[in-house]
Amino acid sequence: MPPITELTRIEPVHLARLEHQGIFTTGLLLEVSETRTRRQTLADQVKATVNDVTIWRDEALMLNLAGFGPVEHQLLAQSGIAGLGDLLHLSLDDFQARVRKGAVELKADAPDDLTMEGWWDQARTLEEE
């Protein structure tokens, strides 16, 4: 599980408060924010809003996709995909096109189609109701 320090949409003050609560990985963040009630409790504990926790959770879900690391996180951020919610709003073709464009902008290699399709499929599996 990636460390929560890899989350880009979290303020340093909240990051420190999460770490003080013993939440050091995105997996732990996902566990303690699994339900709306848990998200509210966590928000209260770290003096954040439920919306903040929801945004962190969205990014943490994306970071936990198989084969996904810091390089891929930067690539998707460059592609305008900050979290799982952004990915879910794209068709597979649009997702792949945006990632390829982001790779060109970063002067990097784009992941192969099978990898991107795997992320897209996993996102749909993780989609919360």
C-alpha positions in Angstrom: 0.0 0.0 0.0 1.4 3.4 -0.9 2.1 5.8 1.9 -0.4 8.7 2.4 2.4 11.1 1.7 1.9 10.2 -2.0 -1.6 11.8 -1.9 -1.4 15.2 -3.7 -4.8 16.5 -2.7 -4.1 16.7 1.0 -3.0 19.7 3.0 0.2 19.2 5.1 -1.6 20.0 8.3 -4.1 17.2 7.6 -1.4 14.8 6.6 0.3 15.4 10.0 -3.0 14.8 11.8 -3.6 11.6 9.9 -0.2 10.3 10.7 -0.8 11.3 14.4 -3.9 9.0 14.2 -1.7 6.2 13.0 -2.8 6.4 9.4 0.4 6.0 7.4 -0.8 4.2 4.2 -3.5 4.7 1.7 -4.8 1.2 2.7 -5.4 2.4 6.3 -7.0 5.6 5.0 -9.4 3.5 2.9 -10.2 1.2 5.8 -11.0 4.0 8.3 -13.1 5.9 5.7 -15.0 3.0 4.4 -18.5 4.3 5.3 -20.1 7.7 5.5 -20.1 7.5 9.3 -16.4 6.6 9.3 -15.6 9.4 7.0 -17.4 11.8 9.3 -15.5 10.4 12.4 -12.2 10.7 10.6 -13.0 14.3 9.5 -13.8 15.2 13.1 -10.6 13.6 14.3 -8.3 15.5 11.9 -10.4 18.7 11.8 -11.2 18.3 8.1 -14.5 18.1 6.2 -16.2 15.0 5.0 -15.6 16.3 1.5 -11.9 16.5 2.2 -11.9 12.9 3.4 -13.9 11.9 0.3 -11.4 13.5 -2.0 -8.4 11.8 -0.2 -10.3 8.5 -0.5 -10.8 9.0 -4.2 -7.1 9.6 -4.8 -6.2 6.7 -2.5 -8.4 4.3 -4.5 -6.6 5.3 -7.7 -3.2 4.8 -6.0 -4.1 1.3 -5.0 -4.7 0.1 -8.6 -2.5 -2.8 -9.5 0.8 -1.9 -11.1 0.3 1.8 -10.1 3.1 3.8 -8.6 4.5 7.3 -8.3 5.4 7.5 -12.0 1.9 6.5 -13.1 0.4 8.9 -10.5 2.3 11.7 -12.1 1.2 10.6 -15.6 -2.4 10.5 -14.7 -2.2 13.9 -12.9 -0.7 15.3 -16.0 -3.6 13.8 -17.9 -6.1 15.6 -15.7 -7.1 12.5 -13.8 -6.6 13.2 -10.1 -8.6 10.3 -8.6 -10.8 7.4 -9.3 -13.8 9.6 -9.9 -12.1 11.3 -12.8 -11.2 8.0 -14.3 -14.8 6.7 -13.9 -16.1 9.6 -16.0 -14.1 8.5 -19.0 -14.8 5.9 -21.6 -11.9 3.5 -22.1 -10.9 5.1 -25.4 -11.0 8.6 -23.8 -9.0 7.4 -20.8 -6.3 5.9 -23.0 -6.2 9.0 -25.3 -5.8 11.3 -22.3 -3.0 9.2 -20.8 -1.2 9.0 -24.1 -1.4 12.8 -24.4 -0.1 13.2 -20.9 2.8 10.9 -21.7 3.7 13.0 -24.7 3.6 16.2 -22.5 5.9 14.5 -20.0 8.1 13.1 -22.7 7.5 9.7 -21.2 6.3 6.4 -22.5 2.6 5.7 -22.1 1.6 2.4 -20.5 0.5 -0.3 -22.9 -3.1 -0.6 -23.8 -3.5 -3.8 -21.6 -2.3 -1.9 -18.5 -4.5 1.0 -19.1 -7.5 -1.3 -19.7 -6.7 -3.1 -16.5 -6.7 0.2 -14.5 -10.0 1.2 -16.2 -11.6 -2.2 -15.4 -10.3 -2.0 -11.8 -11.8 1.5 -11.4 -15.2 0.1 -12.3 -14.8 -2.7 -9.8 -13.9 -0.2 -7.1 -16.6 2.2 -7.9 -18.6 3.1 -4.8 -22.3 3.3 -4.9 
